[in-house]
Amino acid sequence: MSTTTNTATKPPAQPPVVKTYSDYGRPLWRRILLTREMAIVALLVAVLVVASIQLPRFATPLTMTNLLLDVTPILLISLTMAPIMITGDIDLSVGSMVGLSSVVVGLLTHSGWSIPSAGLVAILVGAVGGVVNGLLVTRFGLPALAVTIGTLALYRGLAIGLLGTTAITGFPRYWTQLAKSKIGDTGVPAVMILFAVLLAVFVVILHFTSFGRGVYAIGLSKDAAAFSGIHVARTRVILFVLSGAMSALAGVFYTLRFTSSRGDNATGLELAVIAAVVLGGVSVFGGRGALHGVVAGVLLIGALSNALRLAGVTSDVINIITGVLLVGSVIAGSLLQWIQSRRVRPATTAASA
Amino acid sequence: MNSAASRVLGVLRSREMGILLAFLLVVVLGTLKNPSFVFSKDGWHDLLITPSILLVVAVGQAIVIITRNVDLSVGSMLGLTAYLAGTIFVKYPSIPWQLVFLIGLAFGGFLGLINGALVGYGKVPAMVITLGTLYAYRGINVAWTGSNRINADQIPQGLQAVGNNSILGIPILTIIALVILLVAAWYMRNMRSGREMYAIGSDPDAAELYGLAKRRRVITAFVVSGAMSGLAGVLYTARYATINSQAGYGFELDAIGAAVIGGVAIVGGSGTVVGAAIGAFLLYTINRALPVIGIPDFWQKAVVGALILGAIVLDRVLAVRQSRKLRETKVETTNETKEVAA
């Protein structure tokens, strides 16, 4: 320690000390295992293990099917919510977009369109909604929170306005069955294949491309990102468009799974998505987070609520647990940081003294 | 220009004036279509009483937003306090109902204190904390209430009278809301701690460097928001007298919407509680006016959304114009001083 700090008192004859830096401050296993994301993954595994032992009906294909089907819309939307929140933005309009997409699919199917073409139009509508969000945020320099509170009301309003309080329920049996179908006897819903493909795509985009690095850079500092040549506005708009389209896709699935198109479908879903994403380790300040944590966060909330329901706890207690988990997980982060700063500070003062 | 005239001009040019005009426009349109929209006993009563509970919550919300935070848990705090009030009446039917107002204020304030302490000491964005407590408070409410419901015959007549009667043609609920609004407006405008909240909201770091008690002010803002939500919960009990576990569900978006429409910038530091109050009136009056004007009320939410977007875009345009004007006057004055020096 003293050789590096007290250069002035060194005898001049001594050859200069060549400082070498290791590539990382911590060994590989610590960097992979001792993370916020891994804590959530561990918690998820713990919940799954305990639930499987304690609840005989938990580790059955039927439970797994329902659990996964329940969380599919949240899983899908969390893939785009995570990068949006990593840039420091937020999209509160996703739940409303699920509703609007559901209504669009319902109305088009009702007037004779096939499900694929109706679904495509719905996804297009979602993308347009994302463009509106993105342009309002970037062109006018408005905070994403305010803009998407507005479009939350607007898109939900369009959905309810288009369909009123009626519901459209007649959908082709082939598609509604497909939404609920399973892969062989495993109990894993077929829609998980779609999710796995999308997950792979987003993992590559976010973690292995320059676009993805740009997302993190924007979240850490928009100005610095702009100066290092990242298209800040374009990136943010693209993410909002992806978010709109993904929400619409989730809306198509939601409609087919419940065989019902209603204006108030998926009300409040945005909060569930954000809660899961934050629980999964994405910082609300932006710049931090990873998709494996996000997926684990979504599954953790889903598995907990499912297990509690099986254990006979009223399904509503899950609200308390979601809230406490959310607050607890972020507070724990601050607390750890505080403890670390307390531990480091005496050492540095001793060194400088 | 003398000070009185410039003050009048200032009021006319203020952001609140635009919202007030929009509100009056809605009222006039509704009245032209159907005079009983305003000029009937029920119409007048509804016009004033419908936004009153939202107004109370929006005042608290505006104060929180001014400090550059947000309180998403107001709907859950309202619901929880409303059910607490109902339960008190069921368990202790003889309790004076006036006391329940104080209990509601205190209980709401306590819930707000939890929010504020977590935000102030946890160094976590208010949005995350209050999203968490939104779930937690509602969850406690649902776990406590279950499928139970408190009915009108369990609520004292005196309280129900507060919720539905009028004095001199003005509903008591509205009078309560307006008194709160006046106190809050006076506090935010004239008190040192109120001004400090604006300072904290416009630049938290500068406020801290300047030595303002940032944490204490932020916690105060959350306690006020909680107390207002608690009071709104008792008012809810007074007005509807039927309480289940879903009372106040989704109220947070109406409250934030009212504040934002009323010119309270979501990034903090500007706007007034009066604006938020007018925003609350505008929001709920549009609700009632749409069917009268001939638009199916299904479209109400879409109109509200468009209104929020319009309001924030307008605020932004005004802010940009203002800063440009400030820069120009700065350049002019520096030029003048240069000439004087020469």
Boltz contact constraints between the chains, C-beta under 6 A:
constraints:
  - contact:
      token1: [A, 140]
      token2: [B, 313]
      max_distance: 6.0
  - contact:
      token1: [A, 140]
      token2: [B, 316]
      max_distance: 6.0
  - contact:
      token1: [A, 142]
      token2: [B, 312]
      max_distance: 6.0
  - contact:
      token1: [A, 142]
      token2: [B, 316]
      max_distance: 6.0
  - contact:
      token1: [A, 143]
      token2: [B, 266]
      max_distance: 6.0
  - contact:
      token1: [A, 143]
      token2: [B, 267]
      max_distance: 6.0
  - contact:
      token1: [A, 145]
      token2: [B, 266]
      max_distance: 6.0
  - contact:
      token1: [A, 146]
      token2: [B, 260]
      max_distance: 6.0
  - contact:
      token1: [A, 146]
      token2: [B, 266]
      max_distance: 6.0
  - contact:
      token1: [A, 146]
      token2: [B, 312]
      max_distance: 6.0
  - contact:
      token1: [A, 149]
      token2: [B, 256]
      max_distance: 6.0
  - contact:
      token1: [A, 150]
      token2: [B, 305]
      max_distance: 6.0
  - contact:
      token1: [A, 150]
      token2: [B, 308]
      max_distance: 6.0
  - contact:
      token1: [A, 150]
      token2: [B, 309]
      max_distance: 6.0
  - contact:
      token1: [A, 153]
      token2: [B, 301]
      max_distance: 6.0
  - contact:
      token1: [A, 153]
      token2: [B, 304]
      max_distance: 6.0
  - contact:
      token1: [A, 153]
      token2: [B, 305]
      max_distance: 6.0
  - contact:
      token1: [A, 154]
      token2: [B, 302]
      max_distance: 6.0
  - contact:
      token1: [A, 154]
      token2: [B, 305]
      max_distance: 6.0
  - contact:
      token1: [A, 154]
      token2: [B, 306]
      max_distance: 6.0
  - contact:
      token1: [A, 156]
      token2: [B, 301]
      max_distance: 6.0
  - contact:
      token1: [A, 157]
      token2: [B, 301]
      max_distance: 6.0
  - contact:
      token1: [A, 157]
      token2: [B, 302]
      max_distance: 6.0
  - contact:
      token1: [A, 157]
      token2: [B, 305]
      max_distance: 6.0
  - contact:
      token1: [A, 158]
      token2: [B, 302]
      max_distance: 6.0
  - contact:
      token1: [A, 160]
      token2: [B, 298]
      max_distance: 6.0
  - contact:
      token1: [A, 160]
      token2: [B, 301]
      max_distance: 6.0
  - contact:
      token1: [A, 161]
      token2: [B, 298]
      max_distance: 6.0
  - contact:
      token1: [A, 161]
      token2: [B, 299]
      max_distance: 6.0
  - contact:
      token1: [A, 161]
      token2: [B, 302]
      max_distance: 6.0
  - contact:
      token1: [A, 164]
      token2: [B, 298]
      max_distance: 6.0
  - contact:
      token1: [A, 278]
      token2: [B, 128]
      max_distance: 6.0
  - contact:
      token1: [A, 284]
      token2: [B, 125]
      max_distance: 6.0
  - contact:
      token1: [A, 284]
      token2: [B, 128]
      max_distance: 6.0
  - contact:
      token1: [A, 316]
      token2: [B, 142]
      max_distance: 6.0
  - contact:
      token1: [A, 317]
      token2: [B, 143]
      max_distance: 6.0
  - contact:
      token1: [A, 319]
      token2: [B, 135]
      max_distance: 6.0
  - contact:
      token1: [A, 319]
      token2: [B, 138]
      max_distance: 6.0
  - contact:
      token1: [A, 319]
      token2: [B, 139]
      max_distance: 6.0
  - contact:
      token1: [A, 320]
      token2: [B, 136]
      max_distance: 6.0
  - contact:
      token1: [A, 320]
      token2: [B, 139]
      max_distance: 6.0
  - contact:
      token1: [A, 320]
      token2: [B, 140]
      max_distance: 6.0
  - contact:
      token1: [A, 322]
      token2: [B, 135]
      max_distance: 6.0
  - contact:
      token1: [A, 323]
      token2: [B, 132]
      max_distance: 6.0
  - contact:
      token1: [A, 323]
      token2: [B, 135]
      max_distance: 6.0
  - contact:
      token1: [A, 323]
      token2: [B, 136]
      max_distance: 6.0
  - contact:
      token1: [A, 324]
      token2: [B, 136]
      max_distance: 6.0
  - contact:
      token1: [A, 326]
      token2: [B, 132]
      max_distance: 6.0
  - contact:
      token1: [A, 327]
      token2: [B, 129]
      max_distance: 6.0
  - contact:
      token1: [A, 327]
      token2: [B, 132]
      max_distance: 6.0
  - contact:
      token1: [A, 330]
      token2: [B, 124]
      max_distance: 6.0
  - contact:
      token1: [A, 330]
      token2: [B, 128]
      max_distance: 6.0
  - contact:
      token1: [A, 331]
      token2: [B, 122]
      max_distance: 6.0
  - contact:
      token1: [A, 334]
      token2: [B, 122]
      max_distance: 6.0
  - contact:
      token1: [A, 334]
      token2: [B, 123]
      max_distance: 6.0
  - contact:
      token1: [A, 334]
      token2: [B, 124]
      max_distance: 6.0
